[in-house]
């Protein structure tokens, strides 16, 4: 997979939440070596990996994908401007 944000692997899952809501979660692993804003942000955070987490059809979920960044000490998630944290 070769796209502008550098996705190297993706998976999508249908989910059912305890409240009965149904939707999809989409995970993407992105290329840390790419020259784009997402990869630069991840490198600044000293990431060992990063990607996106998207939500579809889930009430109250962010409208735009979250950026996830895995560091040596933990995991960070960033919401898009305009989405509630």
N, CA, C and O atoms as a CHARMM CRD file, in Angstrom:
* protein
*
  340
    1    1 UNK  N      0.85400  -1.16500   0.00000 PROA 1      0.00000
    2    1 UNK  CA     0.00000   0.00000   0.00000 PROA 1      0.00000
    3    1 UNK  C      0.90200   1.23000   0.00000 PROA 1      0.00000
    4    1 UNK  O      1.79500   1.35500   0.83800 PROA 1      0.00000
    5    2 UNK  N      0.66800   2.10900  -0.91800 PROA 2      0.00000
    6    2 UNK  CA     1.50000   3.30500  -1.01900 PROA 2      0.00000
    7    2 UNK  C      0.58000   4.50100  -1.19400 PROA 2      0.00000
    8    2 UNK  O      0.00500   4.69100  -2.26500 PROA 2      0.00000
    9    3 UNK  N      0.44000   5.29600  -0.16500 PROA 3      0.00000
   10    3 UNK  CA    -0.38300   6.49200  -0.25500 PROA 3      0.00000
   11    3 UNK  C      0.36700   7.66900   0.35600 PROA 3      0.00000
   12    3 UNK  O      1.47000   7.50400   0.87700 PROA 3      0.00000
   13    4 UNK  N     -0.21900   8.83700   0.29200 PROA 4      0.00000
   14    4 UNK  CA     0.47800  10.04900   0.72600 PROA 4      0.00000
   15    4 UNK  C      0.80900  10.07800   2.21100 PROA 4      0.00000
   16    4 UNK  O      1.76400  10.74800   2.60300 PROA 4      0.00000
   17    5 UNK  N      0.05000   9.37300   3.05300 PROA 5      0.00000
   18    5 UNK  CA     0.39800   9.37300   4.47300 PROA 5      0.00000
   19    5 UNK  C      1.27200   8.18700   4.85500 PROA 5      0.00000
   20    5 UNK  O      1.70400   8.08500   6.00300 PROA 5      0.00000
   21    6 UNK  N      1.53600   7.30300   3.92300 PROA 6      0.00000
   22    6 UNK  CA     2.47500   6.22000   4.16100 PROA 6      0.00000
   23    6 UNK  C      1.91800   5.01800   4.90200 PROA 6      0.00000
   24    6 UNK  O      2.63600   4.37800   5.67000 PROA 6      0.00000
   25    7 UNK  N      0.64700   4.70200   4.68400 PROA 7      0.00000
   26    7 UNK  CA     0.08500   3.50100   5.32000 PROA 7      0.00000
   27    7 UNK  C      0.78700   2.26500   4.76500 PROA 7      0.00000
   28    7 UNK  O      0.90600   2.09900   3.55100 PROA 7      0.00000
   29    8 UNK  N      1.24800   1.40100   5.66400 PROA 8      0.00000
   30    8 UNK  CA     1.89300   0.16000   5.23900 PROA 8      0.00000
   31    8 UNK  C      1.04000  -1.06600   5.56000 PROA 8      0.00000
   32    8 UNK  O      1.25000  -2.13500   4.98600 PROA 8      0.00000
   33    9 UNK  N      0.08500  -0.91800   6.47100 PROA 9      0.00000
   34    9 UNK  CA    -0.82900  -2.01300   6.80800 PROA 9      0.00000
   35    9 UNK  C     -2.11200  -1.41900   7.37200 PROA 9      0.00000
   36    9 UNK  O     -2.08100  -0.42600   8.10000 PROA 9      0.00000
   37   10 UNK  N     -3.24100  -2.03300   7.03000 PROA 10     0.00000
   38   10 UNK  CA    -4.52700  -1.58400   7.56400 PROA 10     0.00000
   39   10 UNK  C     -5.38800  -2.79400   7.91600 PROA 10     0.00000
   40   10 UNK  O     -5.25900  -3.86400   7.32100 PROA 10     0.00000
   41   11 UNK  N     -6.25200  -2.60200   8.87800 PROA 11     0.00000
   42   11 UNK  CA    -7.24300  -3.61300   9.25100 PROA 11     0.00000
   43   11 UNK  C     -8.50700  -2.88400   9.67600 PROA 11     0.00000
   44   11 UNK  O     -8.44400  -1.81500  10.28200 PROA 11     0.00000
   45   12 UNK  N     -9.64100  -3.46300   9.35700 PROA 12     0.00000
   46   12 UNK  CA   -10.93000  -2.89900   9.73600 PROA 12     0.00000
   47   12 UNK  C    -11.73700  -3.98400  10.44000 PROA 12     0.00000
   48   12 UNK  O    -11.75700  -5.13800  10.01200 PROA 12     0.00000
   49   13 UNK  N    -12.39500  -3.59900  11.51900 PROA 13     0.00000
   50   13 UNK  CA   -13.15800  -4.54800  12.31800 PROA 13     0.00000
   51   13 UNK  C    -14.55900  -4.02300  12.57900 PROA 13     0.00000
   52   13 UNK  O    -14.73400  -2.84900  12.90500 PROA 13     0.00000
   53   14 UNK  N    -15.55200  -4.88200  12.43800 PROA 14     0.00000
   54   14 UNK  CA   -16.91600  -4.56100  12.85800 PROA 14     0.00000
   55   14 UNK  C    -16.96100  -4.76100  14.37000 PROA 14     0.00000
   56   14 UNK  O    -16.45600  -5.75700  14.88700 PROA 14     0.00000
   57   15 UNK  N    -17.57200  -3.80500  15.07700 PROA 15     0.00000
   58   15 UNK  CA   -17.64100  -3.88900  16.53400 PROA 15     0.00000
   59   15 UNK  C    -19.07600  -3.66800  17.00300 PROA 15     0.00000
   60   15 UNK  O    -19.85700  -2.96700  16.35800 PROA 15     0.00000
   61   16 UNK  N    -19.40200  -4.27300  18.12600 PROA 16     0.00000
   62   16 UNK  CA   -20.67700  -4.04800  18.80900 PROA 16     0.00000
   63   16 UNK  C    -20.34000  -3.64400  20.23800 PROA 16     0.00000
   64   16 UNK  O    -19.68400  -4.39600  20.96000 PROA 16     0.00000
   65   17 UNK  N    -20.78100  -2.46900  20.64600 PROA 17     0.00000
   66   17 UNK  CA   -20.49400  -1.96200  21.98200 PROA 17     0.00000
   67   17 UNK  C    -21.52800  -2.47100  22.98100 PROA 17     0.00000
   68   17 UNK  O    -22.61900  -2.88400  22.58800 PROA 17     0.00000
   69   18 UNK  N    -21.19400  -2.44500  24.27300 PROA 18     0.00000
   70   18 UNK  CA   -22.12700  -2.93900  25.29100 PROA 18     0.00000
   71   18 UNK  C    -23.50300  -2.26900  25.25200 PROA 18     0.00000
   72   18 UNK  O    -24.50000  -2.87900  25.63700 PROA 18     0.00000
   73   19 UNK  N    -23.56000  -1.00900  24.78700 PROA 19     0.00000
   74   19 UNK  CA   -24.85500  -0.31500  24.72800 PROA 19     0.00000
   75   19 UNK  C    -25.66700  -0.68000  23.48500 PROA 19     0.00000
   76   19 UNK  O    -26.76100  -0.15400  23.28000 PROA 19     0.00000
   77   20 UNK  N    -25.13500  -1.57400  22.66000 PROA 20     0.00000
   78   20 UNK  CA   -25.83600  -2.01300  21.45900 PROA 20     0.00000
   79   20 UNK  C    -25.41900  -1.29600  20.18700 PROA 20     0.00000
   80   20 UNK  O    -25.79300  -1.71600  19.09200 PROA 20     0.00000
   81   21 UNK  N    -24.65400  -0.22400  20.31300 PROA 21     0.00000
   82   21 UNK  CA   -24.18200   0.49900  19.12800 PROA 21     0.00000
   83   21 UNK  C    -23.26800  -0.40100  18.30400 PROA 21     0.00000
   84   21 UNK  O    -22.46500  -1.15800  18.85000 PROA 21     0.00000
   85   22 UNK  N    -23.40200  -0.30600  16.98600 PROA 22     0.00000
   86   22 UNK  CA   -22.56200  -1.08400  16.07900 PROA 22     0.00000
   87   22 UNK  C    -21.86700  -0.13800  15.12000 PROA 22     0.00000
   88   22 UNK  O    -22.43200   0.87400  14.70400 PROA 22     0.00000
   89   23 UNK  N    -20.64300  -0.47700  14.77600 PROA 23     0.00000
   90   23 UNK  CA   -19.88600   0.34900  13.85300 PROA 23     0.00000
   91   23 UNK  C    -18.61700  -0.35800  13.43700 PROA 23     0.00000
   92   23 UNK  O    -18.51700  -1.58300  13.51100 PROA 23     0.00000
   93   24 UNK  N    -17.65200   0.42400  12.99900 PROA 24     0.00000
   94   24 UNK  CA   -16.37700  -0.13200  12.54400 PROA 24     0.00000
   95   24 UNK  C    -15.22100   0.64300  13.16100 PROA 24     0.00000
   96   24 UNK  O    -15.30700   1.85000  13.38700 PROA 24     0.00000
   97   25 UNK  N    -14.13800  -0.07900  13.42600 PROA 25     0.00000
   98   25 UNK  CA   -12.86100   0.50500  13.81400 PROA 25     0.00000
   99   25 UNK  C    -11.87300   0.17900  12.70300 PROA 25     0.00000
  100   25 UNK  O    -11.80800  -0.95800  12.23600 PROA 25     0.00000
  101   26 UNK  N    -11.11700   1.16100  12.28900 PROA 26     0.00000
  102   26 UNK  CA   -10.10700   0.95000  11.25100 PROA 26     0.00000
  103   26 UNK  C     -8.75000   1.36200  11.80600 PROA 26     0.00000
  104   26 UNK  O     -8.58200   2.48400  12.28300 PROA 26     0.00000
  105   27 UNK  N     -7.78600   0.45400  11.74400 PROA 27     0.00000
  106   27 UNK  CA    -6.44000   0.70000  12.23100 PROA 27     0.00000
  107   27 UNK  C     -5.48500   0.78300  11.04800 PROA 27     0.00000
  108   27 UNK  O     -5.60600   0.02400  10.08700 PROA 27     0.00000
  109   28 UNK  N     -4.53700   1.70900  11.12300 PROA 28     0.00000
  110   28 UNK  CA    -3.50000   1.80200  10.09700 PROA 28     0.00000
  111   28 UNK  C     -2.14200   1.95300  10.76600 PROA 28     0.00000
  112   28 UNK  O     -1.99000   2.72400  11.71300 PROA 28     0.00000
  113   29 UNK  N     -1.16700   1.22100  10.27500 PROA 29     0.00000
  114   29 UNK  CA     0.22900   1.38300  10.65200 PROA 29     0.00000
  115   29 UNK  C      0.87600   2.18500   9.54100 PROA 29     0.00000
  116   29 UNK  O      0.73500   1.85000   8.36500 PROA 29     0.00000
  117   30 UNK  N      1.59100   3.25100   9.91000 PROA 30     0.00000
  118   30 UNK  CA     2.17800   4.13700   8.90100 PROA 30     0.00000
  119   30 UNK  C      3.70100   4.08700   8.94200 PROA 30     0.00000
  120   30 UNK  O      4.29500   3.67200   9.93700 PROA 30     0.00000
  121   31 UNK  N      4.31600   4.51100   7.85800 PROA 31     0.00000
  122   31 UNK  CA     5.76100   4.49300   7.66900 PROA 31     0.00000
  123   31 UNK  C      6.39700   5.69600   8.35900 PROA 31     0.00000
  124   31 UNK  O      6.18500   6.83800   7.95300 PROA 31     0.00000
  125   32 UNK  N      7.17100   5.43300   9.39800 PROA 32     0.00000
  126   32 UNK  CA     7.82600   6.46700  10.19500 PROA 32     0.00000
  127   32 UNK  C      8.87400   7.24800   9.40800 PROA 32     0.00000
  128   32 UNK  O      9.22700   8.36100   9.79800 PROA 32     0.00000
  129   33 UNK  N      9.37200   6.69300   8.31900 PROA 33     0.00000
  130   33 UNK  CA    10.43200   7.35900   7.55300 PROA 33     0.00000
  131   33 UNK  C      9.90500   8.33800   6.50600 PROA 33     0.00000
  132   33 UNK  O     10.69000   9.03700   5.86500 PROA 33     0.00000
  133   34 UNK  N      8.58500   8.39600   6.32700 PROA 34     0.00000
  134   34 UNK  CA     8.01400   9.28800   5.30700 PROA 34     0.00000
  135   34 UNK  C      8.22000  10.75100   5.66700 PROA 34     0.00000
  136   34 UNK  O      8.37800  11.09900   6.83800 PROA 34     0.00000
  137   35 UNK  N      8.21800  11.60500   4.64700 PROA 35     0.00000
  138   35 UNK  CA     8.34900  13.04500   4.85800 PROA 35     0.00000
  139   35 UNK  C      6.96800  13.68300   4.75200 PROA 35     0.00000
  140   35 UNK  O      6.61500  14.27300   3.73100 PROA 35     0.00000
  141   36 UNK  N      6.19800  13.55200   5.82600 PROA 36     0.00000
  142   36 UNK  CA     4.88600  14.20100   5.88500 PROA 36     0.00000
  143   36 UNK  C      4.64300  14.65100   7.32500 PROA 36     0.00000
  144   36 UNK  O      5.39300  14.28200   8.22800 PROA 36     0.00000
  145   37 UNK  N      3.61100  15.43700   7.53300 PROA 37     0.00000
  146   37 UNK  CA     3.35800  16.03000   8.85100 PROA 37     0.00000
  147   37 UNK  C      3.14400  14.97500   9.94100 PROA 37     0.00000
  148   37 UNK  O      3.62300  15.13900  11.06300 PROA 37     0.00000
  149   38 UNK  N      2.43300  13.90300   9.61900 PROA 38     0.00000
  150   38 UNK  CA     2.16700  12.87800  10.63000 PROA 38     0.00000
  151   38 UNK  C      3.45000  12.16800  11.05600 PROA 38     0.00000
  152   38 UNK  O      3.69000  11.98100  12.24900 PROA 38     0.00000
  153   39 UNK  N      4.27000  11.77500  10.09100 PROA 39     0.00000
  154   39 UNK  CA     5.52800  11.09600  10.41100 PROA 39     0.00000
  155   39 UNK  C      6.48200  12.03700  11.14400 PROA 39     0.00000
  156   39 UNK  O      7.17000  11.61300  12.07200 PROA 39     0.00000
  157   40 UNK  N      6.53200  13.30400  10.74100 PROA 40     0.00000
  158   40 UNK  CA     7.39400  14.26400  11.44900 PROA 40     0.00000
  159   40 UNK  C      6.95100  14.41800  12.89900 PROA 40     0.00000
  160   40 UNK  O      7.78700  14.45100  13.80200 PROA 40     0.00000
  161   41 UNK  N      5.64000  14.51200  13.13000 PROA 41     0.00000
  162   41 UNK  CA     5.12300  14.61200  14.50200 PROA 41     0.00000
  163   41 UNK  C      5.53700  13.37600  15.30400 PROA 41     0.00000
  164   41 UNK  O      5.99900  13.49500  16.43900 PROA 41     0.00000
  165   42 UNK  N      5.37400  12.20800  14.72100 PROA 42     0.00000
  166   42 UNK  CA     5.72500  10.97100  15.41500 PROA 42     0.00000
  167   42 UNK  C      7.21800  10.93100  15.74600 PROA 42     0.00000
  168   42 UNK  O      7.59400  10.53000  16.84800 PROA 42     0.00000
  169   43 UNK  N      8.06100  11.33900  14.81600 PROA 43     0.00000
  170   43 UNK  CA     9.50400  11.34800  15.08400 PROA 43     0.00000
  171   43 UNK  C      9.84800  12.33200  16.19700 PROA 43     0.00000
  172   43 UNK  O     10.71400  12.04400  17.02400 PROA 43     0.00000
  173   44 UNK  N      9.18300  13.49200  16.23300 PROA 44     0.00000
  174   44 UNK  CA     9.41700  14.45700  17.32000 PROA 44     0.00000
  175   44 UNK  C      9.07600  13.85400  18.67700 PROA 44     0.00000
  176   44 UNK  O      9.68800  14.19700  19.68900 PROA 44     0.00000
  177   45 UNK  N      8.09800  12.95600  18.69300 PROA 45     0.00000
  178   45 UNK  CA     7.68700  12.29300  19.93400 PROA 45     0.00000
  179   45 UNK  C      8.57000  11.07800  20.22300 PROA 45     0.00000
  180   45 UNK  O      8.31500  10.33800  21.17300 PROA 45     0.00000
  181   46 UNK  N      9.61300  10.87100  19.40100 PROA 46     0.00000
  182   46 UNK  CA    10.52900   9.72900  19.52900 PROA 46     0.00000
  183   46 UNK  C      9.77200   8.40100  19.42800 PROA 46     0.00000
  184   46 UNK  O      9.98100   7.48300  20.22100 PROA 46     0.00000
  185   47 UNK  N      8.90400   8.33300  18.44800 PROA 47     0.00000
  186   47 UNK  CA     8.05900   7.15600  18.24600 PROA 47     0.00000
  187   47 UNK  C      8.85900   5.95400  17.76800 PROA 47     0.00000
  188   47 UNK  O      9.87100   6.08700  17.08100 PROA 47     0.00000
  189   48 UNK  N      8.37900   4.78700  18.14800 PROA 48     0.00000
  190   48 UNK  CA     8.87900   3.53600  17.58000 PROA 48     0.00000
  191   48 UNK  C      7.87400   3.00300  16.55900 PROA 48     0.00000
  192   48 UNK  O      8.17100   2.06800  15.81600 PROA 48     0.00000
  193   49 UNK  N      6.69500   3.59800  16.52800 PROA 49     0.00000
  194   49 UNK  CA     5.65400   3.27000  15.56400 PROA 49     0.00000
  195   49 UNK  C      4.53500   4.28700  15.66700 PROA 49     0.00000
  196   49 UNK  O      4.37500   4.94600  16.69400 PROA 49     0.00000
  197   50 UNK  N      3.75400   4.41100  14.58900 PROA 50     0.00000
  198   50 UNK  CA     2.61300   5.32300  14.63200 PROA 50     0.00000
  199   50 UNK  C      1.61400   4.93300  13.55600 PROA 50     0.00000
  200   50 UNK  O      1.91700   4.16400  12.64400 PROA 50     0.00000
  201   51 UNK  N      0.42600   5.47900  13.68800 PROA 51     0.00000
  202   51 UNK  CA    -0.60000   5.20400  12.69500 PROA 51     0.00000
  203   51 UNK  C     -1.87400   5.96000  13.00900 PROA 51     0.00000
  204   51 UNK  O     -1.87200   6.95000  13.74100 PROA 51     0.00000
  205   52 UNK  N     -2.96000   5.47100  12.43700 PROA 52     0.00000
  206   52 UNK  CA    -4.26100   6.11700  12.58300 PROA 52     0.00000
  207   52 UNK  C     -5.28100   5.11700  13.09900 PROA 52     0.00000
  208   52 UNK  O     -5.17700   3.91500  12.85600 PROA 52     0.00000
  209   53 UNK  N     -6.27100   5.63700  13.81800 PROA 53     0.00000
  210   53 UNK  CA    -7.39200   4.84500  14.30200 PROA 53     0.00000
  211   53 UNK  C     -8.65900   5.58900  13.93000 PROA 53     0.00000
  212   53 UNK  O     -8.90200   6.69600  14.41100 PROA 53     0.00000
  213   54 UNK  N     -9.47200   4.97700  13.06800 PROA 54     0.00000
  214   54 UNK  CA   -10.69500   5.62000  12.59900 PROA 54     0.00000
  215   54 UNK  C    -11.93500   4.92900  13.13600 PROA 54     0.00000
  216   54 UNK  O    -11.92100   3.73800  13.44600 PROA 54     0.00000
  217   55 UNK  N    -13.00400   5.69900  13.23900 PROA 55     0.00000
  218   55 UNK  CA   -14.27900   5.21500  13.76300 PROA 55     0.00000
  219   55 UNK  C    -15.36300   5.47300  12.73400 PROA 55     0.00000
  220   55 UNK  O    -15.38000   6.52700  12.09900 PROA 55     0.00000
  221   56 UNK  N    -16.26600   4.52100  12.56400 PROA 56     0.00000
  222   56 UNK  CA   -17.39400   4.71600  11.64900 PROA 56     0.00000
  223   56 UNK  C    -18.66700   4.19700  12.30900 PROA 56     0.00000
  224   56 UNK  O    -18.72900   3.05500  12.76300 PROA 56     0.00000
  225   57 UNK  N    -19.67600   5.05700  12.35000 PROA 57     0.00000
  226   57 UNK  CA   -20.98300   4.64700  12.84300 PROA 57     0.00000
  227   57 UNK  C    -21.09700   4.48700  14.34300 PROA 57     0.00000
  228   57 UNK  O    -22.06300   3.89300  14.82200 PROA 57     0.00000
  229   58 UNK  N    -20.13800   5.00100  15.10200 PROA 58     0.00000
  230   58 UNK  CA   -20.17100   4.86500  16.55600 PROA 58     0.00000
  231   58 UNK  C    -20.52000   6.20700  17.19100 PROA 58     0.00000
  232   58 UNK  O    -19.74000   7.15500  17.10000 PROA 58     0.00000
  233   59 UNK  N    -21.67800   6.29700  17.82900 PROA 59     0.00000
  234   59 UNK  CA   -22.10800   7.56100  18.42800 PROA 59     0.00000
  235   59 UNK  C    -21.09000   8.08600  19.44300 PROA 59     0.00000
  236   59 UNK  O    -20.59000   7.33500  20.28100 PROA 59     0.00000
  237   60 UNK  N    -20.79300   9.37200  19.35700 PROA 60     0.00000
  238   60 UNK  CA   -19.87100  10.00100  20.29200 PROA 60     0.00000
  239   60 UNK  C    -18.40300   9.81200  19.96300 PROA 60     0.00000
  240   60 UNK  O    -17.54300  10.37600  20.64000 PROA 60     0.00000
  241   61 UNK  N    -18.09700   9.02800  18.93400 PROA 61     0.00000
  242   61 UNK  CA   -16.69400   8.80800  18.54600 PROA 61     0.00000
  243   61 UNK  C    -16.18300  10.02500  17.78300 PROA 61     0.00000
  244   61 UNK  O    -16.97500  10.77600  17.21400 PROA 61     0.00000
  245   62 UNK  N    -14.86800  10.22800  17.76500 PROA 62     0.00000
  246   62 UNK  CA   -14.31100  11.32300  16.96400 PROA 62     0.00000
  247   62 UNK  C    -14.73300  11.20000  15.49600 PROA 62     0.00000
  248   62 UNK  O    -14.85500  10.09400  14.96900 PROA 62     0.00000
  249   63 UNK  N    -14.95300  12.33500  14.84900 PROA 63     0.00000
  250   63 UNK  CA   -15.35100  12.34500  13.43300 PROA 63     0.00000
  251   63 UNK  C    -14.17600  12.04200  12.51200 PROA 63     0.00000
  252   63 UNK  O    -14.35600  11.51100  11.41600 PROA 63     0.00000
  253   64 UNK  N    -12.97100  12.38400  12.96300 PROA 64     0.00000
  254   64 UNK  CA   -11.75900  12.19100  12.15800 PROA 64     0.00000
  255   64 UNK  C    -10.87200  11.15200  12.84400 PROA 64     0.00000
  256   64 UNK  O    -10.98800  10.94600  14.05200 PROA 64     0.00000
  257   65 UNK  N     -9.99100  10.49700  12.09200 PROA 65     0.00000
  258   65 UNK  CA    -9.11000   9.50100  12.71100 PROA 65     0.00000
  259   65 UNK  C     -8.22300  10.10800  13.79900 PROA 65     0.00000
  260   65 UNK  O     -7.80400  11.26200  13.71400 PROA 65     0.00000
  261   66 UNK  N     -7.95100   9.29800  14.82100 PROA 66     0.00000
  262   66 UNK  CA    -6.97700   9.65600  15.84700 PROA 66     0.00000
  263   66 UNK  C     -5.59400   9.30500  15.32500 PROA 66     0.00000
  264   66 UNK  O     -5.43700   8.34000  14.57800 PROA 66     0.00000
  265   67 UNK  N     -4.60200  10.07400  15.71000 PROA 67     0.00000
  266   67 UNK  CA    -3.20600   9.72800  15.45500 PROA 67     0.00000
  267   67 UNK  C     -2.69800   9.00700  16.69400 PROA 67     0.00000
  268   67 UNK  O     -2.73800   9.56300  17.79200 PROA 67     0.00000
  269   68 UNK  N     -2.22100   7.77400  16.53400 PROA 68     0.00000
  270   68 UNK  CA    -1.60800   7.07900  17.66500 PROA 68     0.00000
  271   68 UNK  C     -0.10700   7.02900  17.45300 PROA 68     0.00000
  272   68 UNK  O      0.37400   6.85200  16.33400 PROA 68     0.00000
  273   69 UNK  N      0.62200   7.18800  18.53900 PROA 69     0.00000
  274   69 UNK  CA     2.08400   7.17400  18.51200 PROA 69     0.00000
  275   69 UNK  C      2.55700   6.25900  19.63800 PROA 69     0.00000
  276   69 UNK  O      2.24200   6.48300  20.80600 PROA 69     0.00000
  277   70 UNK  N      3.30700   5.24000  19.27900 PROA 70     0.00000
  278   70 UNK  CA     3.87700   4.32400  20.28000 PROA 70     0.00000
  279   70 UNK  C      5.30200   4.76300  20.54700 PROA 70     0.00000
  280   70 UNK  O      6.12900   4.80600  19.63600 PROA 70     0.00000
  281   71 UNK  N      5.59000   5.09200  21.81100 PROA 71     0.00000
  282   71 UNK  CA     6.94100   5.46300  22.22200 PROA 71     0.00000
  283   71 UNK  C      7.51000   4.33100  23.07200 PROA 71     0.00000
  284   71 UNK  O      6.81400   3.36500  23.38100 PROA 71     0.00000
  285   72 UNK  N      8.76300   4.45800  23.44000 PROA 72     0.00000
  286   72 UNK  CA     9.36000   3.43100  24.29600 PROA 72     0.00000
  287   72 UNK  C      8.67800   3.36400  25.66100 PROA 72     0.00000
  288   72 UNK  O      8.66900   2.31500  26.30400 PROA 72     0.00000
  289   73 UNK  N      8.10900   4.48700  26.10000 PROA 73     0.00000
  290   73 UNK  CA     7.52000   4.52600  27.44500 PROA 73     0.00000
  291   73 UNK  C      5.99700   4.42100  27.46800 PROA 73     0.00000
  292   73 UNK  O      5.41100   4.32900  28.54600 PROA 73     0.00000
  293   74 UNK  N      5.34600   4.43300  26.31300 PROA 74     0.00000
  294   74 UNK  CA     3.89200   4.34500  26.34100 PROA 74     0.00000
  295   74 UNK  C      3.24400   4.62700  25.00400 PROA 74     0.00000
  296   74 UNK  O      3.87300   4.55400  23.94800 PROA 74     0.00000
  297   75 UNK  N      1.97000   4.95000  25.08500 PROA 75     0.00000
  298   75 UNK  CA     1.16100   5.21200  23.89800 PROA 75     0.00000
  299   75 UNK  C      0.53000   6.58500  24.03300 PROA 75     0.00000
  300   75 UNK  O      0.03800   6.94700  25.10200 PROA 75     0.00000
  301   76 UNK  N      0.54400   7.35200  22.94500 PROA 76     0.00000
  302   76 UNK  CA    -0.08400   8.66900  22.91600 PROA 76     0.00000
  303   76 UNK  C     -1.11800   8.67400  21.80400 PROA 76     0.00000
  304   76 UNK  O     -0.91000   8.07400  20.74900 PROA 76     0.00000
  305   77 UNK  N     -2.23700   9.35500  22.04400 PROA 77     0.00000
  306   77 UNK  CA    -3.25900   9.51100  21.00900 PROA 77     0.00000
  307   77 UNK  C     -3.62100  10.97900  20.90500 PROA 77     0.00000
  308   77 UNK  O     -3.78100  11.66700  21.91300 PROA 77     0.00000
  309   78 UNK  N     -3.74900  11.45100  19.66900 PROA 78     0.00000
  310   78 UNK  CA    -4.05500  12.85400  19.40700 PROA 78     0.00000
  311   78 UNK  C     -5.29300  12.93000  18.52700 PROA 78     0.00000
  312   78 UNK  O     -5.36800  12.27200  17.49000 PROA 78     0.00000
  313   79 UNK  N     -6.27100  13.74100  18.95000 PROA 79     0.00000
  314   79 UNK  CA    -7.47200  13.94100  18.13700 PROA 79     0.00000
  315   79 UNK  C     -7.24300  15.08200  17.15900 PROA 79     0.00000
  316   79 UNK  O     -6.39500  15.94400  17.38900 PROA 79     0.00000
  317   80 UNK  N     -7.99000  15.08800  16.08100 PROA 80     0.00000
  318   80 UNK  CA    -7.91900  16.15800  15.08200 PROA 80     0.00000
  319   80 UNK  C     -8.51800  17.43600  15.64400 PROA 80     0.00000
  320   80 UNK  O     -9.37600  17.39800  16.52600 PROA 80     0.00000
  321   81 UNK  N     -8.06000  18.56300  15.12500 PROA 81     0.00000
  322   81 UNK  CA    -8.66000  19.84400  15.49100 PROA 81     0.00000
  323   81 UNK  C    -10.15400  19.77900  15.22800 PROA 81     0.00000
  324   81 UNK  O    -10.58100  19.30100  14.17700 PROA 81     0.00000
  325   82 UNK  N    -10.94300  20.25000  16.16400 PROA 82     0.00000
  326   82 UNK  CA   -12.38700  20.25300  16.00300 PROA 82     0.00000
  327   82 UNK  C    -13.07900  19.03300  16.57200 PROA 82     0.00000
  328   82 UNK  O    -14.29800  19.04700  16.74300 PROA 82     0.00000
  329   83 UNK  N    -12.33100  17.96900  16.87200 PROA 83     0.00000
  330   83 UNK  CA   -12.90800  16.80000  17.53900 PROA 83     0.00000
  331   83 UNK  C    -12.67200  16.93800  19.03500 PROA 83     0.00000
  332   83 UNK  O    -11.62300  17.42200  19.46200 PROA 83     0.00000
  333   84 UNK  N    -13.64300  16.51700  19.82800 PROA 84     0.00000
  334   84 UNK  CA   -13.49000  16.58100  21.27800 PROA 84     0.00000
  335   84 UNK  C    -12.51200  15.51700  21.73800 PROA 84     0.00000
  336   84 UNK  O    -12.52600  14.39500  21.23200 PROA 84     0.00000
  337   85 UNK  N    -11.65300  15.86800  22.70600 PROA 85     0.00000
  338   85 UNK  CA   -10.71900  14.86700  23.25100 PROA 85     0.00000
  339   85 UNK  C    -11.42300  13.83900  24.11600 PROA 85     0.00000
  340   85 UNK  O    -10.77900  12.93400  24.64600 PROA 85     0.00000
